[in-house]
Amino acid sequence: MTLVLGAAMMTAEIPAHVDWLRERDRDLEIQDWFLPAALEDPAPLVAAAKRALDGWSGRLGIHGPFFNVDLAAWDPEAQAFARRRLMQGLEAAGRLGASQMVAHSPFTTWSHDNLVLMPGGREGLIARCAELLAPVLARAVELGVELVIENVEDKDPADRVALVDALAPAPVFVSLDTGHAEYAHVARGGRPTDLHVLTAGARLRHVHVQDVDGWADRHWAPGQGRIAWKPLFAAIAEHAPGARLILELKDRADLPEGARHLVELGVAV
């Protein structure tokens, strides 16, 4: 199976890249939807996105809200805030006709190193996520949107897999951010990036493709950092060939360079 690259961008950036998106009906992730103003008044952006994407029929997703949105929040008021923002993201996805929304993982470097010391700590975290997400996932089913949970500080991909399995059969799957995983591996002693793919297997439905140096969350184009793309994409092709491969670059002008690098490696088109 040929792996086809897609990209993440803001609505205003779509016209500059729409020809590339149309050539293979590439997957697109629209990222305005982490911004509070967009969540509160989605109609103008929804209309603008639909105009810009005329003639394109690829798979559409959005990046959901993540600022101050903790899936494992303890405080009932924090839970209510997170739930409201996630619901707003889903409603925007529904208006757009999107079928996927990215949310950030509740697992942190601290939780990896300390939950083991707390009886039932990891189980309690997963239970809080299930409680917070219950109405969100019910609405996701109604809208035909799947939630994919992206690693941020995660050191062990098994944590997200355990969360997804605990929420089954709800439409929740695993997302991999390659740069976050490589950073966690190099700077924090986390699992190698390809093990995120091997651990998730078919649960992996979404990949943010970005390169890093292991020092910070660079969002460089592939080829500008240290990630070994050939074995990583070989793992994706074998275990999760249907995952959306979303170039998520800090500088959208680098999209052609990043895509070209992966094409020249022979791992994607």
C-alpha positions, 0 to 999 in steps of 0.5 A: 500500500502506498502511503499518501502524505497530507498536511495540517494548516490553518484555514487561511493557509489552505489556498496556498496548498490546495492544488497539492491537496487536490492532486491526490485528495490528500488528508487535511487537518484544519488547526484553527479549532484550538483557538477559543475565538474559533470555538466560540464563533465557528461559522465564518471559518467553516464557510471559509474552509468549505470555499477553499476546499471546493473540488477536494474530497480527501479525509478531513480532520481538525485539531481540537482544543488543548489549551488548559484542556486536561482529559484527566482533570480532577476538579469538577469545574476543570472537567466541565471546562474541558468537556465544553471545549471538546464539545465545541470542537466536535460541533465545529468538526460536524459543521465542516464534515470532518471525521476526526478530531485530535486531542492531547494525551493526559499522560505526562513525564511526571505521571509516567515516573510517579503513578506507579507509586500510587495504588490505583493511580493509573487506573484512576487517571483512566477512570477520570478520562472516561467520566469526562469523555462520556458525553463527548464520545456520545456526541462524537458517535452522533456526528461520525467523528473519531477522537485520536489521542496525541502524545505530548509528554508521553514516555510510554505509548502503552499508556495511550493504548491502555486508555483507548482500550479502556474506552472501547468500543467508543470511537477513540484511537491513537495519534502519534506525533513523531517529533514529540515521541523523538523528543521524549525519547532523546531528552526524557528517556522515553520509548523510541519513536517506532515503538509507538507504532508497534505498540499501537498497531491498528489502533494508530489512526493519525500521525503528525509528521514532523522532525526534531533534533531531540532538544525541543518540539521543533516541527521541522520538515522531515530531513531537517532533524534526526528522525529515521524515517525509513524504519518509521514509515515501514512500521506504519505501512505494516501495522497502520497503513490507513493512518492519516499522515499529516505533515505538521510543520512550524513553517508551512512554506517548508511543506514542499521540502518535507514532502519531497524528502519523504518521496525521495526516500521512497516511503510516501507520495 
